[in-house]
Amino acid sequence: MQPEIVRLYARVREASPETKGSSGLESTNHGFVVDAGFAIVSQMKVRYSPSISDVFIARFADCHFNEEIFPALGGENKKQETNVSWCVPSLSYLDPRTKQCETEVQKIVHIQEIANQLPDAFTDTNRVTKSHIPAANAPAHIEIPNNQMNINMAHESQKRLKRGRPVGSKDKNPRKRKGFEKEVDHTKNVINETINIELPHEEGVDDTNKEISINYGHTHILWNRDKMENIDDIFSYSIACDIMNGDDTPELKSISDCQNRHDWDKWKDAMQAELDSLNERKVFGPIVITPKAVKPVGYKWVFVRKRNENNEVIRYKARLVTQGFSQRPGIDYDETYSPVMDAITFRYLISLAVSKNLEMHLMDVVTAYLYGSLDSDIYMKVPEGFKIPDALSSKPKEMYSIKLQRSLYGLKQSGRMWYNRLSDYLKNKGYTNNLICPCVFIKKTASGFVIIAVYVDDLNIIGTHKEIHEVITLLKNEFEMKDLGRTKYCLGLQIEHMPNGILVHQSNYTERLLKRFNMENANSLSTPMVVRSLNVENDPFRPCEDGEEVLGSEVPYLSAVGALMYLTNCTRPDISFAVNLLARFSSAPTKRHWNGIKHIFRYLRGTTDLGLFYPNDSKEELVGYADAGYLSDPHKARSQTGYVFLNGGIAISWHSQKQTLVATSSNHAEVIALHEASRECVWLRSMTNFILTSYGLNEDRSSTTIYEDNAACISQMKEGYIKSDRTKHIPPRFFSYTQDLIKDNQVEMRYVSSSNNSADLFTKALPTAIFRNHVHDIGMRHVQTI
């Protein structure tokens, strides 16, 4: 319609008389032309909205001034042309229309339409519970009445907001539209019928006291705080694995997930390598009809990305595992225990290697569990891709199963079968171990010695150069091994070999920990915890009070405590007390406790590279420090036990724990702490004596010194239990056990001032100066200070 109007308008102008004269007559003629044009247009009875080009023509096409009366600027003496033409299309070059411009405009319009249709949960911040985890911010606030999460669209957003109005504002006198209320009610009913999520409910458990996991966006796992009062090492290790794997690249769950990724070729090669390994080890027997009274176990593919100390993916690993949860105890398996090397033993071996100038080499057993033999008959369902023989194809596939000839990943007894296989092989080759250190195998030769520390399929070899190469050859002859070279990354620890010693730290894990909890840009602090007030009512770490709000399920308090506990047990004894104190409130954490967690994160932000440094000039000497914090928990009248043992001046074992008994005095609390330290000392002496005497480095070892800052307590331990008004309420076993150790010359008690007692670090929050002195005394160093 627009071109016809323009042509019609042009014909009216041609039919009008061109009168030249006064300015008044000329404007009258022009007015006639314009009125005639619009009159003709109005007679067409069309509904037309002029475009921008039409408005431009109407404004400028007929505005030709008489330049004899109104000359152009600078053209007073210039003769003007009588015929002036105005080419309107020639102005299009100033704003050319391109396909790209049209696409951008369409994008803006589309985004605006989407924004106008969003529910209020995305625009009204008052109804959104925000979390520092991006995955937790995705859903809107969800209420859980009657064990269900019903998402009600009680507050529908308007389809379009008026221009200039702030978000969330409403009309004072809203205008009703016909049919709108019915449409909204119908939408509500549809949403309520289709979205109805049920949570798993257990009798006697409050469903509201739950917490999302740190990878909730991928796994949808909820932790029950009521059942997590004691966070153990298994839970903390699982949280640490999730952090080390990363939230940006979660592990895949099925083959279809791998096929939809760009790296499917690598996963396909990993699966083929796994099947080749299974066939080479002769894990599977023939496909047979499942015997009666036999329940075959299921199977599953597990996909893992192996990373190095720099968190770089170095290997794609696929495992065909069995679903061991379907095994029946007493029928499918008997014993499942399999020992592994603990972190304390590994730290001691590192200090021993540094002090004796030994080499450290790391080996990895390929498909270690496949070397173990089964102690019972196990049948597994036929996995996908296995071809059933033609003679058996007449019956359904569900009637067949495969008998396992060797242990496979996922079975309850697989770990034990592998350990027995490796242990028998090493013992036959002349290696020895004992019940104190079942995962440390030692062999002494005429030219040197070698130690093999076993952690499942990771073998850390420590010894002289010649013996290490002999062990590598020995292991490769029996097992398929991967030579990882010098030990740089083992059990989650980063091992830096320096000219003057070895630094063990977890800077990479700490960085990922801070990033996972959105604290990577936080300001650093000098201590992991503020000095607590003596006033119980002002203590920021008091239990949840009546009427105080507990943290919502979107705050991952349990995950934070578990991740910090793993860091504490490995390389960071400086945060032991703070983590232990905050772990007590896992069942009912509040905002005050969460601020304490963030305080630890800020301290880690400034000490990322802090670790345990074992120097070359250290001497082989085991020394302990014990201390107690009287009424460290005044709300429940409990004290704190803390001790640390140093080998060569560097910490290898430490502990910080709330006492289970109520101490009636500081002396009573110190007696309990000394008792716990003596128990740890006995195990450390047994472990170190076995390692040292196995290759003749130390045949007769003197007593181990334990320093304590309470002189009365030391006297009582040396003299034994003496009944008096001050000690009659203390159980005699706390005195008798330690006194027997002193008489046997295993332990020696000595006094040390409180300012020099390193165990003070594990019993209370300290000022900055004292805190840094104790951290330095137990051998913790920064990379730049070495």
N, C-alpha and C positions, 0 to 999 in steps of 0.2 A: 504494500500500500504506500510506502514512503516514496518510491520513485514516481508514482503517478501523481501524487500531490505536488512534487517539485515541478514536474512538467506542466501541470495545470497552472501552477503559480507563474511559471515563465510565460505562458500564453496570455495571461491577463495583463502582464506588464507590457508585452508587445502591442496589445490592443489599446493601451492607454495613450492619450495624446502627450507628446513630448513638448512641453511648453517651456520656453526659456524666458525668463523675465526676472521679476523681483523674487526675493527669497521667500516671501509669503506665498505667492502663487505656486512656486515650485514645491513647497512643502505641502500645499493643498493637493496638488496632483499626486504626489507620492502617497498622501494619506488615502486618496481615492483608490489607488492601486492596491494598497494593503487591505483596505476594507473590502474591496471587491473580491480579492483572493480568498480571504477568510469566509466571505459570504458563500462563494461557490463551494468551498470545502464543507461548510456547515450543511449545504443542501444535499450532500452525499449521504448524510445520516450514518456516519461511521464513527466508531469510538476509537480515537487515535491519540496516543501520547507522544508528543514530539520528542525526538532524540536530540542528542547533543549537537549533531551536525545541523539539524533543522533550526535549532535556537541560534546557532552561529550565523546561518544564512539570514534569518529574520532580523538579526541585529546589525549586520555589517554589509549585507549585499546591496541595500538601497540607501546607504548613508554616504552618498557622493556629494561632497560639499562643492559649492561654486568657488573655485580657487581664484577667480578674478576678485571676489570680495574677501575670501579667506585664503590668502596665498600660503603655500607650503613654506616651512622654515628654511630660510636661506634661498628661497626661490622668488624673491620679489621681482627681479629683473629678468627672470627666465620665462619664456613663452610656454604656457601650458598647452598640452594636447587637448583637442576638443573631445576625442573619444577615449575614455578611460575604461579599461576592462579589468575585471577583478576575477582572477582564477582561484576559486575556492579550493578545488582538489589539490592545488599545488602546495597547500599547507600541511598535507598529510605526512610529509617527510620529517616534520618536527616530532611526531609521535607515531612512528610506523607500527603497524600491527604485525606481530610475529606469532608463530605457533608456540614459542616458549612463553611469551607473555600471557597468552590465553590459558596455557597449562597452569601457570602460577596462580592466576586468578581463580581457576577452578579449584585448586588445592586450598586456597584461603577460604573460599565459600564452603567447601566440604568440611574443613576443620571447624569452622564456625557452627555449622549444623550439628556436628558431633558434640561440641561444647554445650550447645543449647539443650541437648537431650540427656546430658549426664545427670545422674541422681544427686541429691543434695549432699550425699556422703563425700563427694569429691570436691565440693565447693564450700561446704560449711565445716570449718575446722573444729568447731566445738563438739561435733558429734563423731569425730575421728580420733581413735586412740593411737597416737603416734609411737613408733618404735625406732630404735637405732638400726634395726635390721630391715633392709629394703623388702625382703619377702614378707615380713609381718605387716607392712603398710598396705599391701595389695588389697586384702578384703576390708570391708567396712566393719564397724563395731558390731559384734554378734552377741546377743544375749542367749542364755541357755536355760530356758524354763522347761521343767519336766524332762531333762536329759535330751533335749532336742534344740537344734539351732534353727529357729524360724526367722527368716529374713522378711520383715514386713516393710513394705513401702509406705510408711505412714506419712512421710513428708515428700510428696512428689514435687520436683522442680518444674518451674514454668518452662514451656517450650522456647520462649524467647523473652529476654529481659529488655526493658526499655533502655534506650540510649542514655548513658550518663548515670544510671542508677547503680548504687553499690550492690555487691553480691549479698544476697540474703534478704534484701528489703522487699516489702510487700505494699500493695495498694491500700490506701486508707479506705476507699470505697470500691472494692473489687467488682468488676462487671461480670455478671453471670452469662455464661454462654450455653446455649441449648445443646443438650446431649453430652456435654463435657463431663458431668458428674457420673453419668452411666459408664462412659468410656473409662474413667479412672478406676471405678469400682470393678469393672470387668478385668482390668489389668492387674489389680491387686489379687483377685481371686486366682488368676492364672499363675502368678508368681508364687503364691502360697501353696498351690497344688504341685508345682513342678520342683520347687526348691525346698527340700525337707531333709536335712542331714542329721543322722543319728550318731551320737558319740557312744563308744563302748562304755557300758555302765557296770559297776561292780557294787554289790550290796555292802553297805556300811562305809562307803567311801564317798567323800564330798567331791562331786565332779567339778566344782568351781575352782578347786585348788590344784589346777594343772598348769603346765607351762610348755610352750612350744620349744622344739629343738632348734639348733642353730641352722639346720638345713631343712626347716619345716616346709619351705616352698617346693622341695623336691620329694621329701619322704612323708610329710604330714604326720610326724611322730610327736606325740604329746607325752611329757614326763609328769608323773604323779608325785607332787612334792611330799605328800604324806608318807609315801613309801621310800623316800630318798633322804631319810634323816642322816644316814651314814654313807657318805660318798666314798666308794672304794676305788682301788687302783684300776679295776677293770672298766668302770664307768669313765674314769678320767682318761684312760688310754683310748677308749672309743671316741670320746670327744676330740682328743688330740689327732686321731686319724682323720676325722672329718675336717679339721682345720688344715692339716697338711695336704689333704687331697684338694682342697679349695672349693669354694662355693660357686665360682664362675664356670667350672667344668665338672659337674657332678658325675659320679660314676654311673655308667649305663646299666640298665636293669634287664634288658632282653636283647635278642638278636635283631628284632625289628628296630630298636632304638639305634643300634650300630649301623644298620643299613640306611638310615635316613641322615647319616652324618657324612661330612666330606672326607673323613679318614676311614671310610669303610674298608678300603683295601688293606690297611694296616691291621684292623681288627680281624679281617678275614684270614690274613696270614697267621695271626696269633692263634686263631681257632684251629687252623690246619696243623700248626706246629704242636698244639696240645693233643690233637687226635693222633698224630704220628708218634708222639711220645708215649701215649697210652698203648698203642699197638706194639711199639718197640719193647715196652716193659711187660707185655703180655698180661695186661690188667684184666681184660675181658675174656671170659670163656665163651663157649658156644651159646647160641640162642636156643632156649628150651621152653617147654610149657611149664608155667609156674607150678611147683609142687603144691599139694594141698597143705593147709595149715601154715603156709609161708606167706608173709606179707612183704612184697618187694618195696624197697625204698624208692623214692622219687629222685629226680635229678634237676639240675639247673646250671645255666652258664653264668659265670661271674667274670666281669670285665674290670680290670684295674690298670691304671697308668703308673708305671714305676718312675720315680723321680730321684734326682741326685741331691747333693747338698745345696745346690743353687735353685732347687725347686723346678728344675727343667725336666721335662718328660724325656726319658731315655729309652723307654721300652713299653710296648703294648702287650699286656699279659691277659690271656683268656684261660679260664679254668672250668672244666666240667666237674662239678661237685655233686655229691649226693645230699639228699635232704635227711640228715641224720636225726632230725627231731622225731621221725617216725620209727626209729629203732626201739626195741623193747629191752629193758634191762634184764639180765639173767638169761635172755634167749639170744639176742643179737650181739651182746657184748657183756663183759664182766668188769674189767678194770680200765680206766681211762686216764689215769694220772700220768702226766709227762712233765718232767722238770725242765726248767729253763734257767739261764743265768740271770741273776738279778743285777740291778744297777750298781749296788755297792761293790760287788765282786768285780764288775767291769771297771769301775773307777780305781779300785786298788790295783788291778792289773796294768792300768795305764800309768799309775805312779810307779809301779815296779819296773815297767819297761823304760821309763825315763831315767830312774835312778841307776839302773843297771845297763843303760845304753843298749837296749834290745830293739829289734825291729818288730813292726806290726804289719800283718798282712791279712787281707780279707778275702774269703772265698764264699761262694754261694752255690748250694746244691740245686741242680735243676730237677724239678718235680720230685722233691725229697720224699713225700709221703708214698710215692709209688714203689719205693724200695721195701716197704714193710710188708710182711706176710700177715694174713688174717688168722685169728684164733677161733673163728666161727664161720658158718656158711651164710653169706650175704648175697641176696638177689636184688637186682636193680631193674627198674622199668627200661624198656628199650628206648634209647634216645632217638630224637629226630635225625634223619640222615642215615641210620643203620638199615641196611637192606636185609629183609627177612628171606631166608632160603625159599626157593620155589616149593619145596616139599612141605613147608609149613604155612604157606600163604593162603591156604584154604580156610583158616580160622582167623578170627579178629586179632588185631595186634595186641589188644589189652590182655590176651591170654598168655602172652609170652613175656619172658624176662631174661636177663643176662646174669649169670653167676660170676661174681667178682673173685678173681684169683689173687689179687693183691689189694692192699689198702688204698683207698681213694679219698681225696679231699672231701670233707663233710662228715665222714663217719666218726662216731664217738671215740673209737679206739685208734684212729689213724695216727695221731701224734705219739701215742705210746708205742705203737708198732715201729714207727720210724726211729724213735730214740733207742729202742732195744736193738734194732738192726745196726745203727751206728756205734752204739756202745760195745756190742759184741765184736764188731770188726776192729775197733781201736784197741780193745783189751787183748785181742789175739795178736796184735802187732806190738805189744809191749807197753802200752799206755796204762796208767793207773789213775783212779779217782776214788773218792770216798763219799760217804753219806752226807757229810757237811757240804761238799762241793761236787754234786753229782754231774754237773755240766762242765767241769774243768778237768781235762785229761792232760797228764804230764808224762813226759818221757825224758830220761836223762841218758846221755851218751858219753862216750869218752871225750869227745871234742866240744860238747856243749849240751844244751837242753832245749826243749820246745814245749809250749803250752797251747792247747786247743780249747778255746772257750766257745761253747755251743749255745746258740739261741735259735732253736727250731732248725732252719736250713741255712742260717748264717754262721760261718765258722771263722772266728777271729784267731789268727795264729800269731803267737808271740814267742820270740826266741832268737837264737843266733842265726846268722845268714845261711850257713850250710844246712842246718837242721830244718829250716823253713822250706827250702827248696826240696829237700827229701820228703817232707810231709806233703807238699803239693803234688809231687809225683805219685806218692802212695795213695792219696785220695782220688786222683784222676784215674788210676788204674781200676778202682772199684766203683766209683760214682761219676756221673756226668757233672762236671764242675764248671763254674764261671770264675775266672781269676779277675778280681776287682782291683788288684794291685795294693798299694799302700792304703792302710785304713784311714779314710777321710770322713766317712759318714756311716755310722753304725748305731742301731737302736734309737734313731732319732737324734743322735748327738753329732755335732760338727766338731771334728778333731783337726785342729790346725797345728801342723808340725813346724816349729820355729827353731832357729839355731840354738837358743838357750832353753828350750823346753817344749811342752805341748799345752795348748790352750783348748779346753773343752767347753763349748758354749752352744747355744741354741738361738742365735740371732735370727736365722731364717724363720724358725717357728714363731719367735716373738713378733716378728713383723707381720706374719700372716694372722697371728692372734689379734693384734691391734687392728688390722684391717678388717677382720671379720666382725669385730664389735665397733667399727667406725670410730676408732680412737687413734688412728695413725697420724692425725694432725693435732692431737691434743698437746697442751703445754706440759712440759716435764716438771716433775717434783723431785725433791731430794731424798725423801723417805717413803716407804710403802704405806705408812699409816701415821695419822696424827697422834700426838701424845694425848692419852685419854685423861679425862678429868677425874679427880678423886671423889667428886660428888656423884653418887650413883644416879641421881635424877637427871644430871646433865651429860651422862655418858652417851655418846652418839651410837654406841654399839650395844645398847640394851635390847632385850627381847621386845617383840611386838606387844604394845600395850592395848588395853581394852578400848575399842573404838577407833584404833589406828588402822588405816587402810593398808592392806597387803598388796604387793605388786601384782599387776595383772598377768594374765597368761602370755602376753606378748613380750614380756621382759625375760630373757633367758638367763635367769640367775643361776640355775643349776649348771647350765652349760659353761658359764663363766667360771664358776668354782671348779668344775672338773678340769677345764683347760688349764687353769692356774695351778691346780694340784699336780698335774703331769709335769709342768715346768718346775715346780718346787722339788719334786722327787728326783729330778734328773740333774739339773745344773744350777738351780737358783735357791740356795738355802736362805738367802737374805729376805725372802718374802714368806718364809715358812709360818711365822707366827701370825701374820696378817691373814693369810689364806685359811689357816686353821681356825682363827677366830670367826671369820665371816662364814665359814662352812657350817657353823653351829646353827645358823638361822635359815637353813635351806628349806625347812618346812613352812616357814611363815616370814619371808623376807619383806622388808619395807623399803621406803625410799632412802632412809638413812643407811641401811646396809648396802643398797645399790650404789650410793655415793662412795662407800668404802671400797667397793669393787673398782669403781672408776678411778679412785685414788691410786690403787695398785697399778692400773693401766697407765696412768700418767707417770708413775715412777719407772715403769718398764720402758716408756717412750724415751726417757733420757738415759737408760742403761741397757740398750738393746744388745750391745756387744760385750756385756759383762759376763765373765765365765770363770771357771776354775783353771788356774795356771799351775802346772806341775813343772818346776824348774829342773835343770840337769844336776845342779849341785845339791839337791835335797838328799837327806839321809833317811835310811830305812828305820823309822821310829814311830811307834803307835802311841798317841797321847790322847786323852779324853778330857772333856770339860762338862761339868754337870751343874745345873742351877734349877731353881724353882721360883715361880712368880706367885707369891702368896695372895690368895683371893684375886687372882687374875679375872675370874668371873664372879664378881660380888653379888650378882643377882641370884645365883644358885650356890653360893659359898663354895666354889671350887677353885683350886689353884692350878698352875700350869707347870708341866714338866718339860724341860729342855736339856738336850745334851748334843754334843758334837765330838766326833773322833777325827783326829788329823793323822795322816801318815806322811812323814816328811814335811810337816808344816802345812799341808793342804787337806782340806776336808774331804773325807770319803764316805762318812756316815753321819746323819743328823736326824733329829726328831724333835717335834713340838706338838704336844698333845695335852688336852685338859685331863686332869686327874679324875679318876672315877670315885675316889674316896674324899670325904670332907676332912680337910686338914684343920686341926684346931689351933695351930700355931705355925709360924714360919719354919721352926725347927722340924715340925712334923712334915711339912711339905718338902723340905730339903731331904729328909730321910727317904721319902717315897721316890724322889727324883734320883737319888743315888742308887736306890735299888734297881730302877729301870735302866740306868746307865751301866750298872754292873752286869745285868743280863745281856745287854748288847755287847759289852766288852768280852764276855765269855765266847760268844759266837765269832766275833772278829778275830780273837786269838786262835780259835780252832781253824778258821779259814786261812788266815795268814801263815800259821805254823805248818799246815799241810802243804801249802804252795812252796814255802821256803825250804822245808826239810825234804821235799821230794827230789830236789836236785842239789841238796847239800849246801845251801847258802847259809843256813842257820840251824844248828843242831840243838843248841841250848839257849832259849830266849828268856830274858829277864822279865820281871813283872811289868805290867802296864800301869802307867800313872794316870790317875783321874784327879783333876783339880776341882776343888769346891771352895766357895767363899763363906761357908758357915763353919767356924772353928768348933763350936759345940757339937755339931753333927758329925764332924770328923772324929772327935774323941769318942763319941758314942759308938760309931761304927768299929773303931779299933778295939774297944773294950767289950763290945757285944751288948746284949739286952740286959739292962739293969732296971729292976722295977723301982719306980719312984712315982711321985705325984705327977711328974711332967711326962713320963714315958709309959705309964701303966695302961693307957688307952691305945697305944700303938701296938699293932700285932707283932709278936716276936720274930716272925719270918722276915720282916724287913731288915732286922739286925743280923739274924743268924746267917742268912745266905751270904751277905756281903762280908761278914766276919770270917766265914770259912774261906772265901776267896783270898782274903788278906793273909790268913794263916798258911794257905797253900802257895803263897808267893806269886799269885796270879795278878793281883790288883794291889796297888799302893795308893793310899789317899794322901793328898797334900793340899795345903791351904793356898789360896790365891785371892788377891783383893778383887772386889767387885768390878773395879774399872778394867781389870785385865782378864776377867772371866769371859771367854768368848761365848759361852752358853747363854749369857745374858741376852744375846740376840734373839733367842728362841722362846723367851718367856714374857716379854713385854715390848710395848712400843717405846722406842728410844729417841732422844734428841738427835739432831743431824750429826753433830760432831762425834758423839759416842757411837752412833750407828755406823758411820763410815770407818771408824777405827776398828770395830769388830769385824766388819766386812773385809777389811784389808788383812786382819789377823788370820782369818780362815783361808786365805789364799785366793780371793777373788780379785781379778784384774780386768781392766779394759784393754782392748787391743792396742790403742795408741800409747798406753803406758808401759808396754812390754818392750 
